[in-house]
Amino acid sequence: MATRIEIDHRVRHPEKQHRPDNPIARKPSWIRVKAPTHPVYHETRALMREKNLTTVCEEAACPNIGECWSQRHATMMIMGEICTRACAFCNVATGLPQALDPTEPQRVAGAVRQMGLKHVVITSVDRDDLEDGGAAHFAAVVRAIRAETPETTVEILTPDFMRKGNAADQVIDSRPDVFNHNLETVPRLYLSIRPGARYYRSLRLLDRVKERDPSMFTKSGLMVGLGEAKEEVMQVMDDMRSAGVDFLTIGQYLQPTRRHAAVDRFVTPEEFAGYEAIARAKGFLMVSASPLTRSSHHAGEDFARLQAARNAQDATRGPAGAGR
């Protein structure tokens, strides 16, 4: 018990302690959500505790947790709860992670079976401390889910595996149904918002997925409200399409604490609708753009729409137009 208390009271973001406070702006009416009260929410939470599983829903303080967990949808975060990166937007704890747990793939697969999930999203912390960035472990989780519940479609949201050679190929070869890696923001803001990452490395990873398996769906997401210009967002859309990305998500950045990057502004629902229209015109098969859009929000329903959009596109193009 003493160890658990010590862990709970550690400094969650030690790298941010020297930063000045950024006041947290009051959220507009279109962003506020109700506190979770549904009994299924508590059932989902209890199952995560029983299986000793971590979810990005909790660790990243997702505003949609009440809605998703009330529908037994939870995005499981593997490879521990401590990240080796220190992104200015992220609420996941940073520091030196513990060793990987070899029982985790089976525990995750068991939870997927017990929850009866038709579609599951698996994400992770960054593990720059590991030789392969955790790629083999990620692939093992996908294979365990396939073995336990073959009918479940699997969506993954991965790190960039930067400076890990071709480690990401192991994850691609485990054949998830959707390979997601978020670009998060525009290139100009990477140094301040995502300093441990490189824009073109992330873009190259998405391109590599399509090179290795042209049939695999790829997905990427952006946060807005960090100071980006509309023209910069449109350029990122073009870059994603050049890499063959099928599905784009755009959501409002929400500041987790005073030590995180400040919200530059709250983007209106009308502006999000405009971004969605532009993205669809650029050729994305699926677009989700709204203040509360997050990478895994409504992922199961969106996957069905993604499949339908590809089928419609293939029918239009005919056999000669199949593929990328």
Secondary structure, 3 states (H helix, E strand, C coil): CHHHHHHHCCCCCHHHCCCCCCCCCCCCCCCCCCCCCCHHHHHHHHHHHHCCCEEHHHHCCCCCHHHHHCCCCCCEEECCCEECCCCCCCCCEECCCCCCCCCHHHHHHHHHHHHCCCEEEEEECCCCCCCCCCHHHHHHHHHHHHHHCCCCEEEEECCCCCCCCCCHHHHHHCCCCEEECCCECCHHHHHHHCCCCCHHHHHHHHHHHHHHCCCCEEEEEEEECCCCCHHHHHHHHHHHHHCCCCEEEEEECCCCCCCCCCCCCCCCHHHHHHHHHHHHHCCCCEEEECCCCCCCCCHHHHHHHHHHHHHHHHHHHCHHHCCC
